[in-house]
Amino acid sequence: GAGVSQTPSNKVTEKGKYVELRCDPISGHTALYWYRQSLGQGPEFLIYFQGTGAADDSGLPNDRFFAVRPEGSVSTLKIQRTERGDSAVYLCASSFSGTGVYEQYFGPGTRLTVT
Amino acid sequence: DQQVKQNSPSLSVQEGRISILNCDYTNSMFDYFLWYKKYPAEGPTFLISISSIKDKNEDGRFTVFLNKSAKHLSLHIVPSQPGDSAVYFCAARSEANNLFFGTGTRLTVIP
């Protein structure tokens, strides 16, 4: 079956611009996560959705970052007034949820470069 | 502050030998630990996991050991194969169901 997909695969934008990054989770996965991976680092948690609601957004670095998942499936990560420090690979993951532990399945990521 | 640490950025091993990747953590509330493998231009792929109530989990060539008192876990790959060459990330799950990742160890298996 199809895995997690992310678009675009690469995005180059100028400092100060607005960007949207899209994530299509695995069908049937109710939990969706966004992570950011900077060069030489491991993925860093940003936000977690359970269905349509953000269950935990404690990892968002500031109010320029926002994410939505209006229908409980596709999610969009939105970054306003981009800064060069936002350059990173943005990873999306999805999983089943409920009692028990479910592995997170990752997409290939979107490489964002802010010039 | 990094709650999950992988202190070896790289490791080279001869094909057929054992690869041992190490990971340390600081938060005693982590309840589940996972290893992910990552190839260039791809997202991390789940490899193996272990609950905090266990001390060992084995899956084929891969075994994860957990030492809770030392807050240390390790991944053993035996025998190592050239296709195992990748970056390996250790991750720990928090009560909020989020994963905290280490910085990764690049494993190179030499044919």
Backbone of each chain as ProteinMPNN parsed JSONL, in Angstrom:
{"seq_chain_A": "GAGVSQTPSNKVTEKGKYVELRCDPISGHTALYWYRQSLGQGPEFLIYFQGTGAADDSGLPNDRFFAVRPEGSVSTLKIQRTERGDSAVYLCASSFSGTGVYEQYFGPGTRLTVT", "coords_chain_A": {"N_chain_A": [[0.825, -1.202, 0.0], [0.247, 2.391, -0.228], [2.679, 4.587, 1.105], [3.56, 7.167, 3.486], [3.273, 10.302, 2.03], [4.906, 13.276, 0.907], [4.752, 16.638, -0.115], [6.059, 19.743, -1.446], [8.979, 17.919, -2.666], [11.27, 19.333, -2.54], [11.862, 22.699, -1.593], [12.579, 25.965, -2.329], [12.886, 29.127, -1.016], [12.59, 32.68, -0.532], [13.881, 34.656, 2.106], [11.534, 35.782, 4.451], [9.285, 35.11, 3.05], [6.18, 33.197, 2.701], [5.455, 29.77, 3.308], [4.021, 26.58, 2.473], [3.79, 23.251, 3.476], [3.003, 19.956, 2.568], [1.423, 16.98, 3.769], [0.54, 13.651, 3.216], [-0.897, 11.176, 4.946], [-0.618, 7.627, 5.773], [-3.358, 5.702, 4.752], [-6.011, 5.388, 7.019], [-4.523, 5.793, 9.277], [-4.73, 7.488, 12.253], [-3.195, 9.154, 13.769], [-0.888, 11.8, 13.356], [2.253, 13.242, 12.753], [4.595, 15.935, 12.838], [7.972, 16.591, 12.16], [11.192, 18.166, 12.388], [14.287, 18.171, 10.78], [17.453, 19.175, 11.163], [20.687, 19.802, 9.671], [22.949, 17.258, 10.451], [21.659, 16.56, 12.742], [19.219, 14.728, 14.714], [15.74, 13.946, 13.936], [13.443, 16.413, 15.092], [10.782, 16.887, 17.227], [7.766, 18.564, 16.29], [4.844, 18.924, 16.139], [1.819, 17.165, 16.947], [-0.953, 15.439, 15.746], [-4.106, 14.167, 16.627], [-6.498, 12.736, 14.977], [-8.444, 15.405, 13.856], [-7.582, 17.375, 15.537], [-4.941, 19.224, 17.155], [-3.026, 17.489, 19.244], [-0.738, 17.929, 20.645], [1.273, 20.617, 20.512], [3.661, 21.481, 21.361], [6.225, 21.485, 20.379], [6.506, 23.328, 18.354], [8.46, 25.962, 17.196], [7.971, 28.751, 17.334], [5.486, 31.387, 16.919], [5.371, 31.69, 14.203], [5.073, 29.345, 12.988], [2.632, 27.002, 12.025], [0.147, 24.457, 11.937], [-2.285, 22.445, 10.257], [-5.026, 20.137, 10.097], [-7.565, 19.592, 8.715], [-9.554, 17.665, 7.952], [-8.847, 15.393, 9.185], [-7.072, 13.853, 7.802], [-5.076, 14.601, 5.416], [-2.405, 16.849, 6.106], [-1.206, 20.187, 6.61], [1.697, 22.02, 6.974], [2.479, 25.208, 7.933], [4.507, 28.005, 7.379], [5.258, 31.187, 8.3], [6.74, 34.294, 7.244], [9.426, 33.4, 6.643], [12.672, 32.418, 7.84], [16.279, 32.246, 7.559], [17.207, 30.343, 9.302], [15.19, 28.508, 9.356], [15.652, 26.667, 7.471], [15.762, 23.315, 6.662], [15.091, 19.76, 6.759], [11.808, 18.808, 6.595], [9.892, 16.507, 8.173], [7.206, 14.22, 7.984], [5.131, 12.001, 9.789], [3.055, 9.107, 10.315], [0.703, 7.152, 12.221], [-1.145, 4.331, 13.582], [-3.469, 4.646, 16.282], [-4.478, 4.522, 19.738], [-5.012, 2.115, 22.355], [-1.982, 0.625, 23.336], [1.173, 0.391, 21.58], [2.267, 2.005, 18.747], [4.145, 1.953, 15.813], [5.698, 4.743, 14.222], [5.408, 5.797, 10.917], [7.406, 7.162, 8.485], [7.436, 9.835, 6.061], [9.237, 10.845, 3.032], [10.137, 13.385, 3.417], [10.35, 17.013, 3.178], [12.621, 19.138, 1.776], [13.479, 22.186, 2.866], [14.752, 25.236, 1.847], [15.829, 28.326, 2.776], [16.641, 31.317, 1.402]], "CA_chain_A": [[0.0, 0.0, 0.0], [1.001, 3.638, -0.3], [3.235, 5.085, 2.358], [3.366, 8.593, 3.744], [3.848, 11.118, 0.969], [5.073, 14.69, 1.242], [5.013, 17.518, -1.26], [6.987, 19.283, -2.481], [10.154, 17.238, -2.114], [12.219, 20.42, -2.304], [11.282, 24.033, -1.693], [13.516, 27.064, -2.099], [12.13, 30.358, -0.876], [13.354, 33.817, -0.039], [13.635, 35.095, 3.484], [10.361, 36.631, 4.61], [8.129, 34.574, 2.328], [5.309, 32.21, 3.351], [5.485, 28.464, 2.646], [3.146, 25.502, 2.948], [4.3, 21.918, 3.214], [1.857, 19.053, 2.657], [1.663, 15.592, 4.158], [-0.554, 12.693, 3.05], [-0.538, 10.022, 5.776], [-1.109, 6.312, 5.363], [-4.804, 5.613, 4.943], [-6.424, 4.699, 8.238], [-3.73, 6.268, 10.417], [-5.385, 8.651, 12.847], [-2.186, 10.026, 14.369], [0.033, 12.405, 12.387], [3.322, 13.986, 13.434], [5.571, 16.702, 12.069], [9.298, 16.726, 12.746], [12.151, 18.956, 11.615], [15.636, 17.637, 10.925], [18.52, 20.058, 10.694], [21.885, 19.079, 9.255], [23.738, 16.657, 11.518], [20.831, 16.326, 13.924], [18.097, 13.829, 14.545], [14.449, 14.632, 13.816], [13.001, 17.123, 16.285], [9.324, 16.944, 17.233], [7.103, 19.863, 16.173], [3.429, 18.91, 16.476], [1.177, 15.854, 16.841], [-2.403, 15.483, 15.584], [-4.936, 12.991, 16.818], [-7.666, 13.141, 14.194], [-8.359, 16.769, 13.327], [-7.065, 18.311, 16.527], [-3.542, 19.169, 17.568], [-2.96, 16.96, 20.604], [0.455, 18.462, 21.294], [2.015, 21.492, 19.599], [4.712, 22.064, 22.201], [7.494, 21.547, 19.668], [6.563, 24.428, 17.385], [9.463, 26.879, 17.757], [7.404, 30.094, 17.596], [4.153, 31.555, 16.316], [5.42, 31.727, 12.735], [4.772, 27.98, 12.555], [1.266, 26.585, 12.304], [-0.212, 23.277, 11.15], [-3.703, 22.104, 10.275], [-5.421, 18.828, 9.566], [-9.01, 19.888, 8.807], [-10.452, 16.529, 7.774], [-8.291, 14.23, 9.861], [-6.206, 13.061, 6.931], [-3.972, 15.438, 4.943], [-2.007, 17.943, 6.991], [-0.358, 21.219, 6.017], [2.529, 22.806, 7.885], [2.569, 26.554, 7.365], [5.555, 28.814, 7.994], [5.156, 32.588, 7.882], [7.942, 35.145, 7.385], [10.519, 32.435, 6.793], [14.014, 32.877, 8.181], [17.285, 31.296, 7.071], [17.298, 29.271, 10.293], [14.121, 27.526, 9.148], [16.129, 25.695, 6.485], [15.861, 21.99, 7.259], [14.177, 18.78, 6.16], [10.594, 18.679, 7.403], [9.413, 15.13, 8.052], [5.871, 13.894, 8.476], [4.961, 10.583, 10.11], [1.707, 8.757, 10.752], [0.597, 5.863, 12.902], [-2.403, 4.017, 14.221], [-3.474, 5.121, 17.656], [-5.327, 3.741, 20.615], [-4.22, 1.446, 23.391], [-0.839, -0.053, 22.723], [2.225, 1.235, 21.003], [2.268, 1.88, 17.292], [5.312, 2.588, 15.199], [5.455, 5.864, 13.326], [5.926, 5.594, 9.567], [7.832, 8.479, 8.008], [7.528, 10.184, 4.663], [10.607, 11.162, 2.596], [10.514, 14.716, 3.844], [10.463, 18.177, 2.284], [13.82, 19.918, 2.093], [13.209, 23.614, 2.745], [15.925, 26.109, 1.855], [15.466, 29.748, 2.82], [17.826, 32.08, 0.955]], "C_chain_A": [[0.854, 1.244, 0.0], [1.486, 4.028, 1.078], [2.872, 6.523, 2.56], [4.006, 9.375, 2.597], [3.883, 12.572, 1.397], [5.383, 15.478, -0.026], [5.186, 18.952, -0.784], [8.154, 18.524, -1.849], [11.245, 18.249, -1.772], [11.505, 21.753, -2.451], [12.37, 25.054, -1.377], [12.698, 28.342, -2.052], [13.026, 31.46, -0.346], [12.943, 34.147, 1.383], [12.431, 36.03, 3.51], [9.113, 36.097, 3.929], [7.375, 33.544, 3.188], [5.401, 30.893, 2.583], [4.48, 27.507, 3.292], [3.747, 24.172, 2.529], [3.168, 20.921, 3.482], [2.276, 17.64, 3.017], [0.397, 14.769, 3.936], [-0.203, 11.439, 3.852], [-1.021, 8.716, 5.158], [-2.602, 6.239, 5.688], [-5.138, 4.82, 6.204], [-5.634, 5.104, 9.469], [-4.369, 7.534, 10.979], [-4.392, 9.633, 13.464], [-1.221, 10.52, 13.294], [0.995, 13.308, 13.127], [4.124, 14.777, 12.409], [6.857, 16.789, 12.875], [10.14, 17.617, 11.827], [13.537, 18.378, 11.865], [16.63, 18.603, 10.312], [19.755, 19.216, 10.417], [22.651, 18.545, 10.462], [22.969, 16.363, 12.787], [19.802, 15.237, 13.648], [16.807, 14.61, 14.37], [14.015, 15.224, 15.163], [11.493, 17.308, 16.199], [8.802, 18.371, 17.133], [5.68, 19.815, 16.709], [2.849, 17.533, 16.187], [-0.326, 16.06, 16.754], [-3.0, 14.131, 15.918], [-6.256, 13.335, 16.134], [-7.463, 14.546, 13.65], [-7.686, 17.739, 14.281], [-5.598, 18.118, 16.852], [-3.485, 18.732, 19.026], [-1.783, 17.545, 21.371], [1.205, 19.313, 20.276], [3.196, 22.133, 20.306], [6.048, 22.193, 21.495], [7.59, 22.659, 18.635], [7.463, 25.523, 17.942], [8.94, 28.278, 18.068], [6.098, 30.234, 16.813], [4.199, 31.752, 14.808], [5.044, 30.365, 12.146], [3.358, 27.61, 12.972], [0.961, 25.365, 11.448], [-1.692, 22.997, 11.313], [-3.897, 20.706, 9.713], [-6.956, 18.801, 9.57], [-9.94, 18.692, 8.694], [-9.89, 15.257, 8.385], [-7.439, 13.347, 8.991], [-4.996, 13.895, 6.538], [-3.683, 16.553, 5.955], [-1.116, 18.911, 6.229], [0.384, 21.933, 7.126], [2.782, 24.151, 7.217], [3.628, 27.343, 8.114], [5.463, 30.215, 7.419], [6.508, 33.281, 8.063], [9.183, 34.275, 7.599], [11.854, 33.117, 7.069], [15.015, 31.814, 7.723], [17.432, 30.111, 8.031], [16.192, 28.234, 10.173], [14.539, 26.463, 8.138], [16.398, 24.362, 7.173], [15.046, 21.033, 6.402], [13.003, 18.618, 7.113], [9.976, 17.308, 7.119], [8.017, 15.007, 8.642], [5.835, 12.393, 8.755], [3.519, 10.335, 10.5], [1.727, 7.391, 11.425], [-0.858, 5.591, 13.245], [-2.349, 4.611, 15.623], [-4.485, 4.319, 18.44], [-4.472, 3.093, 21.672], [-3.117, 0.644, 22.717], [0.133, 0.931, 22.12], [2.283, 0.971, 19.508], [3.444, 2.631, 16.713], [4.873, 3.722, 14.283], [6.139, 5.58, 11.991], [6.193, 6.966, 8.958], [7.722, 8.613, 6.49], [8.965, 10.548, 4.312], [11.074, 12.552, 2.982], [10.441, 15.769, 2.747], [11.704, 18.948, 2.719], [13.516, 21.394, 1.814], [14.52, 24.385, 2.835], [15.45, 27.539, 1.783], [16.712, 30.559, 2.492], [17.778, 33.538, 1.409]], "O_chain_A": [[2.065, 1.164, 0.207], [0.801, 3.829, 2.082], [1.984, 7.051, 1.891], [5.158, 9.126, 2.241], [3.023, 13.044, 2.14], [6.159, 15.049, -0.88], [4.537, 19.357, 0.18], [8.29, 18.497, -0.625], [12.032, 18.053, -0.846], [10.651, 21.92, -3.322], [12.994, 25.018, -0.317], [11.904, 28.607, -2.954], [14.087, 31.198, 0.22], [11.801, 33.936, 1.791], [12.324, 36.949, 2.699], [8.007, 36.57, 4.192], [7.853, 33.094, 4.229], [5.424, 30.891, 1.352], [4.147, 27.613, 4.473], [4.156, 23.988, 1.383], [2.463, 21.023, 4.487], [3.341, 17.168, 2.62], [-0.682, 15.134, 4.404], [0.709, 10.707, 3.467], [-1.735, 8.708, 4.155], [-3.042, 6.659, 6.758], [-4.616, 3.727, 6.425], [-6.033, 4.792, 10.59], [-4.529, 8.527, 10.27], [-4.712, 10.806, 13.659], [-0.791, 9.754, 12.432], [0.597, 14.052, 14.023], [4.306, 14.348, 11.269], [6.847, 17.022, 14.084], [9.83, 17.79, 10.648], [13.919, 18.125, 13.007], [16.646, 18.819, 9.1], [19.861, 18.074, 10.863], [22.964, 19.296, 11.387], [23.552, 15.962, 13.795], [19.55, 14.874, 12.499], [16.776, 15.813, 14.628], [14.197, 14.616, 16.218], [10.984, 17.828, 15.205], [9.312, 19.277, 17.791], [5.332, 20.565, 17.62], [3.32, 16.823, 15.299], [-0.912, 16.763, 17.577], [-2.468, 13.087, 15.54], [-7.04, 14.13, 16.652], [-6.429, 14.842, 13.052], [-7.263, 18.818, 13.867], [-5.079, 17.002, 16.827], [-3.844, 19.488, 19.928], [-1.822, 17.648, 22.598], [1.716, 18.789, 19.286], [3.674, 23.193, 19.904], [6.92, 22.93, 21.956], [8.669, 22.9, 18.094], [7.245, 25.972, 19.067], [9.435, 28.922, 18.993], [5.669, 29.304, 16.129], [3.155, 31.963, 14.19], [4.736, 30.252, 10.959], [2.936, 27.86, 14.101], [1.475, 25.254, 10.335], [-2.282, 23.271, 12.358], [-3.069, 20.176, 8.973], [-7.565, 18.065, 10.347], [-11.018, 18.701, 9.288], [-10.398, 14.165, 8.132], [-7.108, 12.224, 9.372], [-3.992, 13.899, 7.25], [-4.592, 17.115, 6.567], [-0.374, 18.521, 5.328], [-0.217, 22.393, 8.097], [3.241, 24.217, 6.077], [3.646, 27.352, 9.345], [5.575, 30.413, 6.21], [7.309, 32.903, 8.919], [9.888, 34.401, 8.6], [12.124, 34.224, 6.603], [14.663, 30.651, 7.526], [17.749, 29.001, 7.604], [16.251, 27.189, 10.822], [13.844, 25.46, 7.972], [17.16, 24.288, 8.138], [14.393, 21.442, 5.442], [13.186, 18.327, 8.295], [9.594, 16.997, 5.991], [7.697, 15.613, 9.665], [6.446, 11.609, 8.028], [2.833, 11.245, 10.964], [2.639, 6.589, 11.225], [-1.698, 6.49, 13.209], [-1.288, 5.03, 16.086], [-5.252, 3.537, 17.878], [-3.321, 3.484, 21.866], [-3.316, 0.06, 21.652], [-0.071, 2.145, 22.154], [2.341, -0.18, 19.075], [3.711, 3.781, 17.064], [3.816, 3.663, 13.654], [7.301, 5.175, 11.947], [5.31, 7.824, 8.923], [7.889, 7.647, 5.745], [9.828, 10.563, 5.19], [12.26, 12.866, 2.887], [10.467, 15.458, 1.556], [11.825, 19.357, 3.874], [13.321, 21.792, 0.666], [15.296, 24.211, 3.774], [14.752, 27.926, 0.845], [17.712, 30.5, 3.208], [18.694, 34.306, 1.115]]}, "seq_chain_B": "DQQVKQNSPSLSVQEGRISILNCDYTNSMFDYFLWYKKYPAEGPTFLISISSIKDKNEDGRFTVFLNKSAKHLSLHIVPSQPGDSAVYFCAARSEANNLFFGTGTRLTVIP", "coords_chain_B": {"N_chain_B": [[18.044, 20.847, 25.772], [19.613, 17.823, 25.042], [17.824, 14.914, 25.161], [18.135, 12.374, 24.322], [20.931, 10.62, 23.372], [23.443, 9.931, 21.012], [26.552, 9.064, 20.964], [28.499, 8.329, 19.19], [29.297, 9.392, 16.12], [29.9, 7.964, 13.836], [30.543, 4.658, 12.517], [32.484, 1.959, 11.492], [32.455, -1.26, 10.102], [33.513, -4.559, 9.415], [32.166, -6.643, 6.876], [30.063, -9.313, 7.898], [30.868, -9.23, 10.523], [30.012, -8.177, 13.919], [27.918, -5.387, 14.464], [27.685, -2.765, 16.732], [25.639, -0.43, 18.031], [25.238, 2.405, 20.022], [23.28, 4.078, 22.561], [22.208, 6.646, 24.724], [20.065, 7.885, 27.308], [18.232, 10.428, 29.114], [15.81, 10.834, 30.396], [13.831, 9.273, 32.668], [11.206, 8.669, 32.359], [10.597, 7.837, 29.853], [8.946, 5.374, 27.936], [9.177, 3.606, 25.898], [11.325, 2.427, 23.39], [12.937, 2.961, 20.306], [14.521, 1.972, 17.252], [15.539, 3.494, 14.301], [16.251, 3.406, 10.834], [17.987, 5.128, 8.327], [18.208, 6.016, 4.972], [19.892, 8.062, 2.508], [17.992, 10.841, 1.338], [15.592, 9.7, 1.991], [12.853, 9.072, 4.269], [13.132, 8.235, 7.805], [13.151, 4.743, 8.588], [11.364, 2.384, 10.391], [12.908, 0.036, 12.531], [13.367, -1.725, 14.838], [12.032, -2.254, 18.127], [11.697, -1.686, 21.721], [10.099, -2.293, 24.761], [10.01, -0.478, 27.858], [9.816, -2.236, 29.931], [11.1, -4.475, 29.311], [14.274, -6.186, 28.728], [15.525, -7.048, 26.53], [15.136, -7.472, 23.028], [14.642, -9.319, 20.142], [15.029, -9.618, 16.638], [15.462, -11.38, 14.02], [18.487, -10.641, 12.511], [18.854, -8.508, 14.135], [19.143, -7.157, 17.357], [17.994, -5.576, 20.233], [19.136, -4.164, 23.205], [18.303, -3.214, 26.497], [19.264, -1.281, 29.214], [18.016, -0.222, 31.949], [18.792, 0.855, 34.406], [21.176, 2.048, 33.83], [20.337, 3.764, 31.948], [20.632, 3.215, 29.2], [20.781, 2.005, 25.891], [21.327, -0.434, 23.311], [21.96, -1.408, 19.949], [22.4, -4.356, 18.258], [23.78, -5.769, 15.419], [24.027, -8.642, 13.68], [24.986, -11.211, 11.47], [26.755, -8.4, 10.108], [25.849, -6.694, 7.115], [26.618, -5.374, 3.828], [24.381, -3.926, 2.884], [23.332, -2.929, 5.187], [24.462, -0.538, 5.637], [23.927, 2.705, 6.577], [22.321, 5.544, 8.166], [21.682, 5.335, 11.559], [19.154, 5.913, 13.849], [18.412, 6.364, 17.211], [15.496, 6.376, 19.192], [13.226, 7.663, 21.621], [10.167, 7.226, 23.341], [7.901, 9.566, 24.643], [5.635, 10.303, 27.406], [3.681, 11.789, 26.214], [3.442, 10.67, 23.795], [5.227, 11.439, 21.855], [8.205, 11.288, 19.875], [11.589, 11.341, 20.806], [14.596, 11.94, 19.339], [17.959, 10.695, 18.854], [21.134, 11.967, 17.626], [22.049, 10.365, 15.635], [23.935, 7.655, 14.143], [26.283, 6.956, 11.746], [26.547, 4.08, 10.005], [28.893, 2.092, 8.398], [29.327, -0.672, 6.472], [31.844, -2.675, 5.525], [32.612, -4.367, 2.597]], "CA_chain_B": [[18.979, 19.836, 26.231], [19.393, 16.587, 24.31], [17.404, 13.864, 26.076], [18.589, 11.101, 23.76], [22.255, 10.914, 22.828], [24.237, 8.912, 20.35], [27.845, 9.733, 21.053], [29.379, 7.951, 18.089], [28.706, 9.838, 14.858], [30.12, 7.008, 12.756], [31.06, 3.339, 12.875], [32.815, 1.108, 10.341], [32.539, -2.664, 10.507], [33.734, -5.491, 8.31], [31.046, -7.53, 6.566], [30.066, -10.567, 8.64], [31.137, -8.998, 11.944], [28.917, -7.578, 14.668], [27.853, -3.927, 14.624], [27.038, -2.378, 17.991], [25.341, 0.998, 18.069], [24.877, 2.745, 21.392], [22.373, 5.213, 22.771], [21.958, 6.975, 26.125], [18.955, 8.821, 27.488], [18.235, 11.047, 30.444], [14.477, 10.905, 30.982], [13.415, 7.96, 33.141], [9.783, 8.476, 32.05], [10.434, 7.231, 28.53], [8.393, 4.038, 28.148], [9.351, 2.766, 24.718], [12.521, 2.856, 22.662], [12.888, 2.476, 18.935], [15.63, 2.248, 16.343], [15.17, 3.776, 12.932], [17.336, 3.379, 9.869], [17.711, 6.16, 7.319], [19.027, 6.147, 3.776], [19.832, 9.424, 1.971], [16.802, 11.289, 0.598], [14.408, 8.964, 2.411], [12.533, 9.241, 5.676], [13.56, 7.125, 8.66], [12.366, 3.513, 8.51], [11.364, 1.667, 11.667], [13.698, -1.188, 12.498], [13.074, -2.591, 15.974], [11.692, -1.475, 19.319], [11.693, -2.41, 22.983], [9.369, -1.663, 25.851], [10.861, -0.226, 29.022], [9.703, -3.325, 30.908], [11.925, -5.577, 28.804], [15.69, -5.853, 28.623], [16.056, -7.539, 25.258], [14.193, -7.847, 21.98], [15.409, -9.825, 19.01], [14.291, -9.796, 15.389], [16.409, -11.783, 12.992], [19.873, -10.231, 12.771], [18.837, -7.304, 14.966], [18.778, -7.313, 18.762], [18.129, -4.362, 21.029], [19.302, -4.396, 24.64], [17.986, -2.043, 27.307], [19.737, -1.273, 30.598], [17.288, 0.918, 32.518], [19.527, 1.489, 35.502], [22.214, 2.881, 33.217], [19.68, 4.577, 30.917], [21.439, 2.935, 28.017], [20.356, 0.906, 25.035], [22.235, -0.7, 22.205], [21.462, -2.205, 18.824], [23.398, -5.276, 17.731], [23.47, -6.322, 14.105], [24.99, -9.714, 13.403], [26.192, -10.613, 10.894], [26.546, -7.153, 9.373], [25.866, -6.831, 5.659], [26.803, -4.059, 3.201], [23.089, -3.249, 2.797], [23.016, -2.303, 6.473], [25.093, 0.779, 5.677], [22.892, 3.739, 6.657], [22.365, 6.257, 9.436], [20.774, 4.717, 12.525], [18.693, 6.82, 14.897], [17.758, 5.867, 18.403], [14.401, 7.27, 19.573], [12.53, 7.304, 22.857], [8.806, 7.762, 23.343], [7.5, 10.237, 25.882], [4.251, 10.072, 27.833], [2.806, 12.492, 25.27], [3.46, 9.892, 22.552], [6.157, 11.998, 20.883], [9.506, 10.641, 19.839], [12.8, 12.136, 20.925], [15.623, 11.247, 18.575], [19.369, 11.026, 18.976], [21.697, 12.639, 16.456], [22.331, 9.383, 14.605], [25.254, 7.054, 13.922], [26.426, 6.471, 10.369], [27.189, 2.772, 9.95], [29.426, 1.654, 7.11], [29.746, -2.074, 6.488], [32.839, -2.805, 4.466], [32.555, -5.724, 2.002]], "C_chain_B": [[18.614, 18.496, 25.577], [19.037, 15.475, 25.286], [17.813, 12.479, 25.598], [19.907, 11.382, 23.041], [22.867, 9.695, 22.156], [25.619, 9.525, 20.183], [28.819, 9.361, 19.953], [28.741, 8.382, 16.777], [28.89, 8.828, 13.728], [30.731, 5.723, 13.295], [31.324, 2.566, 11.586], [33.055, -0.312, 10.82], [32.755, -3.512, 9.265], [32.484, -6.356, 8.127], [31.186, -8.849, 7.334], [30.308, -10.41, 10.129], [29.913, -8.379, 12.611], [29.05, -6.055, 14.66], [27.12, -3.657, 15.924], [26.882, -0.869, 18.008], [24.764, 1.328, 19.443], [24.048, 4.018, 21.492], [22.185, 5.403, 24.277], [20.81, 7.963, 26.228], [18.941, 9.331, 28.921], [16.889, 10.978, 31.147], [13.981, 9.512, 31.384], [11.937, 7.669, 32.856], [9.557, 7.932, 30.646], [9.965, 5.788, 28.714], [8.624, 3.088, 26.976], [10.525, 3.323, 23.938], [12.522, 2.198, 21.284], [14.201, 2.781, 18.229], [15.068, 2.428, 14.94], [16.428, 3.779, 12.084], [17.001, 4.38, 8.776], [18.738, 6.112, 6.202], [18.912, 7.583, 3.281], [18.553, 9.668, 1.172], [15.554, 10.46, 0.912], [14.107, 9.309, 3.861], [13.044, 8.071, 6.481], [12.603, 5.941, 8.543], [12.492, 2.768, 9.826], [12.095, 0.332, 11.524], [13.286, -2.165, 13.596], [12.795, -1.721, 17.183], [11.766, -2.346, 20.561], [10.914, -1.607, 24.007], [10.309, -1.469, 27.041], [10.784, -1.33, 30.067], [10.505, -4.553, 30.465], [13.398, -5.19, 28.861], [16.311, -6.323, 27.308], [14.907, -7.803, 24.296], [14.987, -8.191, 20.73], [14.507, -10.0, 17.804], [15.299, -10.104, 14.297], [17.828, -11.404, 13.37], [19.98, -9.063, 13.756], [18.375, -7.618, 16.388], [18.979, -5.975, 19.453], [18.175, -4.758, 22.496], [19.015, -3.101, 25.376], [18.497, -2.243, 28.726], [19.145, -0.031, 31.258], [18.074, 1.613, 33.61], [20.608, 2.415, 34.967], [21.642, 3.862, 32.205], [20.447, 4.453, 29.594], [20.776, 1.841, 27.205], [21.339, 0.759, 23.88], [21.523, -1.571, 21.169], [22.616, -3.054, 18.315], [22.913, -5.809, 16.391], [24.516, -7.4, 13.817], [24.345, -10.794, 12.545], [25.857, -9.34, 10.11], [26.692, -7.418, 7.877], [26.045, -5.449, 5.039], [25.507, -3.257, 3.078], [22.647, -2.611, 4.1], [23.609, -0.908, 6.573], [24.024, 1.866, 5.557], [23.156, 4.546, 7.921], [21.302, 5.651, 10.349], [20.45, 5.728, 13.622], [18.043, 6.029, 16.015], [16.653, 6.869, 18.758], [13.739, 6.749, 20.833], [11.165, 7.973, 22.862], [8.462, 8.36, 24.702], [6.07, 9.863, 26.231], [3.269, 10.708, 26.867], [2.797, 11.83, 23.901], [4.357, 10.498, 21.478], [7.472, 11.254, 20.954], [10.62, 11.667, 19.973], [13.93, 11.33, 20.291], [17.021, 11.637, 19.014], [19.86, 11.648, 17.673], [22.131, 11.668, 15.362], [23.769, 8.89, 14.603], [25.287, 6.518, 12.502], [27.211, 5.171, 10.391], [27.64, 2.487, 8.526], [29.904, 0.214, 7.269], [30.62, -2.313, 5.26], [32.824, -4.226, 3.92], [33.902, -6.437, 2.101]], "O_chain_B": [[17.45, 18.096, 25.565], [19.845, 15.122, 26.144], [17.834, 11.526, 26.377], [19.984, 12.278, 22.2], [22.809, 8.579, 22.674], [25.818, 10.409, 19.349], [29.856, 10.006, 19.797], [27.742, 7.797, 16.358], [28.123, 8.832, 12.765], [31.342, 5.695, 14.363], [30.476, 2.528, 10.695], [33.757, -0.546, 11.804], [32.234, -3.206, 8.193], [31.835, -6.747, 9.097], [32.271, -9.426, 7.412], [30.007, -11.309, 10.915], [28.91, -8.095, 11.956], [30.141, -5.509, 14.826], [26.07, -4.24, 16.192], [27.864, -0.127, 17.999], [23.906, 0.61, 19.956], [24.108, 4.9, 20.635], [22.023, 4.431, 25.014], [20.609, 8.785, 25.334], [19.554, 8.748, 29.815], [16.832, 11.057, 32.375], [13.739, 8.668, 30.521], [11.469, 6.554, 33.083], [8.426, 7.6, 30.291], [10.51, 5.057, 29.541], [8.303, 1.903, 27.059], [10.699, 4.538, 23.837], [12.155, 1.033, 21.131], [14.9, 3.734, 18.574], [14.251, 1.641, 14.461], [17.518, 4.108, 12.552], [15.85, 4.469, 8.346], [19.947, 6.159, 6.429], [17.935, 8.263, 3.597], [18.098, 8.801, 0.426], [14.57, 10.517, 0.175], [14.978, 9.776, 4.595], [13.36, 7.022, 5.919], [11.392, 6.121, 8.414], [13.598, 2.546, 10.318], [11.927, -0.393, 10.544], [12.901, -3.299, 13.313], [13.262, -0.585, 17.26], [11.881, -3.568, 20.48], [11.059, -0.388, 24.102], [11.28, -2.208, 27.205], [11.595, -1.363, 30.992], [10.567, -5.552, 31.182], [13.735, -4.017, 29.02], [17.471, -6.033, 27.014], [13.847, -8.291, 24.689], [15.883, -7.454, 20.318], [13.374, -10.467, 17.919], [15.911, -9.203, 13.723], [18.32, -11.798, 14.427], [21.08, -8.683, 14.156], [17.346, -8.262, 16.591], [20.007, -5.322, 19.278], [17.377, -5.567, 22.969], [19.426, -2.025, 24.943], [18.2, -3.253, 29.365], [19.691, 1.067, 31.146], [18.025, 2.838, 33.726], [20.919, 3.439, 35.574], [22.369, 4.695, 31.664], [20.843, 5.441, 28.976], [20.268, 0.866, 27.759], [22.07, 1.685, 23.527], [20.622, -2.349, 21.482], [23.68, -2.534, 17.98], [21.769, -6.244, 16.259], [25.712, -7.123, 13.722], [23.249, -11.252, 12.868], [24.782, -9.236, 9.519], [27.51, -8.222, 7.433], [25.667, -4.45, 5.65], [25.536, -2.029, 3.16], [21.691, -1.836, 4.119], [23.289, -0.168, 7.503], [23.306, 1.935, 4.559], [24.1, 4.266, 8.66], [20.153, 5.48, 9.943], [21.341, 6.315, 14.236], [17.228, 5.138, 15.779], [16.853, 8.077, 18.637], [13.698, 5.543, 21.077], [11.016, 9.123, 22.449], [8.692, 7.759, 25.751], [5.381, 9.196, 25.459], [2.147, 10.225, 26.713], [2.216, 12.36, 22.954], [4.263, 10.118, 20.311], [7.807, 10.66, 21.978], [10.597, 12.72, 19.336], [14.18, 10.184, 20.664], [17.253, 12.752, 19.483], [19.088, 11.83, 16.732], [22.537, 12.095, 14.281], [24.692, 9.6, 15.002], [24.432, 5.728, 12.102], [28.389, 5.152, 10.748], [26.87, 2.622, 7.575], [30.77, -0.079, 8.092], [30.18, -2.169, 4.119], [32.998, -5.185, 4.672], [34.031, -7.577, 1.655]]}, "name": "protein", "num_of_chains": 2, "seq": "GAGVSQTPSNKVTEKGKYVELRCDPISGHTALYWYRQSLGQGPEFLIYFQGTGAADDSGLPNDRFFAVRPEGSVSTLKIQRTERGDSAVYLCASSFSGTGVYEQYFGPGTRLTVTDQQVKQNSPSLSVQEGRISILNCDYTNSMFDYFLWYKKYPAEGPTFLISISSIKDKNEDGRFTVFLNKSAKHLSLHIVPSQPGDSAVYFCAARSEANNLFFGTGTRLTVIP"}
